[in-house]
């Protein structure tokens, strides 16, 4: 019987002929991060260890890291000591970098011959403006790579013990942003369709407008008793979860003191927390996740 590569690799490790554990990554044949290129990388929902291996590879080779507000700054500890670190965060209601300026900056840095890492919370293509930045790079003739990340709407809920799908409750899920470019409730959303489309709705950046969103959902037939969970600072030691209902959210006082950033999930999947709430206080002592 063929022993297979895994067993042969373990035997080589035991003989001391190759690096072990994470040290193997130093010699791994990752894609080349070439000068003059930009990598758009998702850092995951918060915990530093949830960045992908390819994202970690980009961090240790980048000449410049341009990072977002939702990126855990402990992730930046893995950047090269010589790397330039630039903050380009965007948070609602606070002074923020202009999206157009960020894209122009990425192009300029790449044209200087630098390896540019654009590090974004969650996944760059899930309400992260990664598509806009990729378009700007493509139009400027800059080579780029997309490195997906764990989206908060999936990974963040997992840290709260909430499966985004479960065959006992739902075979579909709808992802929704809680505000448009103006900061208001998205005007282009068909709320009647959203209210009836799927048993589970996951909302990003929705706390500010949550009362108005609940009004639209219930006005178009969503049950006021539909359970809601608001997961704040997902996957971090300070994570909190507030469980309520759509009807209770209609009272604005319910949402006034919810910490952000937060992910909101509507639907019966929230009930699985009773058995699946695994992220205990003991586990939170490890800041890496």
N, C-alpha and C positions, 0 to 999 in steps of 0.2 A: 504494500500500500504506500502511495506517495505521502511523505510526511507533511507536505504543505509548507508554504513560506512562513507562516506564523510560528510553527514549532522550530524551524531552522533559525529564525531570527532570535527566538528566546535562547536557544542553545549558544548562539554567537555572543549574545549579551553576557551569558554566564561565564564564557571564556574570556571576557574582557577585551574582545576584539572590536567592539563598536560602542558608541555612546549609548547611554540608557536614558529612559524617561524623556523629559522635555529636552534634554541635550540633543536628542536626535534631530530636533527642528533646525538646529544650526547648520546641519549638513544636508537638510532636505532640499530637493530640487524644485523649489517654488518658482513661479514665473518671475522673470527679471523685472524689477521696478526701474525702468530706464530713465535717465535724465531727460528733462523736457516733457515728461508725461504727468498726468494727473490720475490718481486713484480715488474714486468716490466710494468710501467705505462706511458700512453700518457698524456702529459700536455696540448695538444691542440696547435693551431696555434700561440699563442702569448699572448693574453689577459688572465690575471690570472683567471678570473671567468669562463673561458671555460674549466677548468679541471672538470672531472666528480666527482660525489659524492663519488664514490669508490676510485678515486684518492686522493681526499681530506682526506678520512678516512685513507688511507695509509700514507699520510703526517703527520697526527697528532699522528700516532702510531710508525713510523719508528725510529729505533735506528741510522741508517745511511742513508743519502740521497746522491746518486751518480747521478749527474745531467749533462745534455748536454748543449752545447753552445746555442741552440735555446730555452731553457727553460727560461721564464721570471723570473728573480731573485725575483720579488715580490711574486711569488708563494711560495718561500722558507720561507717567513714570517710566513706561517701557519704550518711550521714544529715545533716539540717540541723544547723548548729552549735547552734541553740537547742533542739533536740529533747532530751527526757528519755530517758535510756538505762537500762533496768532489766533486770537479769539474773534469769532464772527457769529456770536449768538443772536438769536431772535426770540424774544419772549413777549407775549401779549401785554400791552399796557406799559412797557418799559422801553427806554431808548434802545434801539436795535440797529444792527447793520442793515443797509439796504440790499435787497437781493441782487439787484443789478450790479451794485458795487462789488459784491462778493464774487460774482461771475467774472467781472473784469479783472479782479485781483488774481483769481486762479489762472486766467489766461496769461497775465503779465508774469507771474512767477514761473510758469512753465516756459515762457519765452526766454527767461533768464537761464534756462538750462537746468532748472532744479527739479528734483523728484518731489512732487506736491501731493500730499495726502489731505484730502478733504474728508474730515471725520465727522460723521453725523449720528445723532442718536437713533436707536431703532434700526430701521432699514431705509436706505436713501430713496427708495422708490415708493415708500408708503407714507404719504403725506409729509415727505421730507424735502421736497423741491429738488431732489436729485435729478429728475428728468429735465428740469429747467437748466440746471448747471451743466448737464451733459449736452444739451442742445447748444448752449453757448460755446462749449469747448469744441464741439463738432464744427460749428460755423467758423470758428477761428482756426481750424485745421490742427487742433491739439489732440494728440492721441490720449485716450483715457481707458480706464478699466472700471467696471462696476463690481464691487464686492458686497453682496447682500449681507444684511444683518438680521438678527432676531428681532422681529417687530414687537413693540410693546403690547399691541393688541392681541398677541398670541403668547409670547414669553412672559410678559408682565402679568397676564391673567393666570398663567401657570404657577407663578410664585404666590398667588393668592388662593391656589387650590381650585381654580375655575377652568375646566376644559372648555375651549371655545366651541368644540363640537362634542356631542355624545349621542350615540345612536338611540338612547332612550328619550331624548328631548328634541334633537334637531339634526337635519341633514343638510342644512345650509346656514350661512351666516352673512351678514351685511356689515361692511366697514364704512364708517361715515366720519367726516370731519365736522367738528362743532362750530367752525367759523370759516368765513371766506376771507378774501384779501383785505376787506374793510374791518374785520373783527366781529362782524355781525353774523347772525344765523345765516347759513348758506342760502342764497336766494334762488339758486337754480335747482334745488332739490324738490322732487315730487314727493311731498310728505304723505300723501294718500298711499302711494305705491310703497314707500318705505315702511309705513305703519303695518302694512299687510303682507309684505314680501317674505318675511322669514321669522322664525321664532326667536332668533338671537340677533341683536344689533350691538356692535362694538363701536364706540365713539372715541375719537382722539380729540384732544384740545376742546372739550365740550363743557367744562365746569362753568365758565363764565355765562354761557347761554343755555345752561341745562334746563332752567325753568321754562324758557321759551320753547325749547325743543320738546319737552314733555307736553306742553300745551298743544303743539302741532300733532304729536303722535296720538294723544288721547282724543283730540278733536276729529281725527280720521280713523277712529275705531280701535286703537290700541287699549287694552284693558288697564284701568287705573291700578289694578292689583298686580300688574306684571312686576315681578321683582327686578330690582336694580342693585348693582354693586359698583361702588366707586373706589378704584384701587389707586392710591396715591403713592408716589415714590417707589414704584414697583421694583422689586428685586433688591432693594437697598435696606440697610438695617432699620431705617426709619419708616418702612412701609406701613401704611394703614389701610384698612378696608372699612368702608361704611356701607351697610346693607339697608336698603329702603325699598320704596315702590314708586312707580310713576306718579301715582296720586299724591304721595307725600311730597314729591319734588315740586308739585304745583304750588306748594307753600315755599316761597323763596327763602325763608329762614333755614330750610333744610340744607341749602347749598352755600350759605353765606360763609361758612368757616371751613369748607373743604380745602385741604392743602393741594397744591399743584406742584409738579405736573401729575396728571391723573388720567387713567383710562376708565371709561364708563361702559358697563355691559348691561344690557337689558335682556331678560329672558330667564327661563327656569334653570339654565346651566349654573346660575349662582348658587343653587341649592346644594350642589355637590361639595361646597366648602365644608359642610358639616363632617364629611369623611376625609376630604382631600386637603385640608388646611395644614400642610406639612412644614411651612417655613416658620419654625419655632424660634423663640428668643435665643436658645442655645445656638442654633444655626446662624443667627444674625450676628453673632460675635465675630464671624469671619467676613471682613469687609469686601473680600473678593467675590463673594456670592455663594 
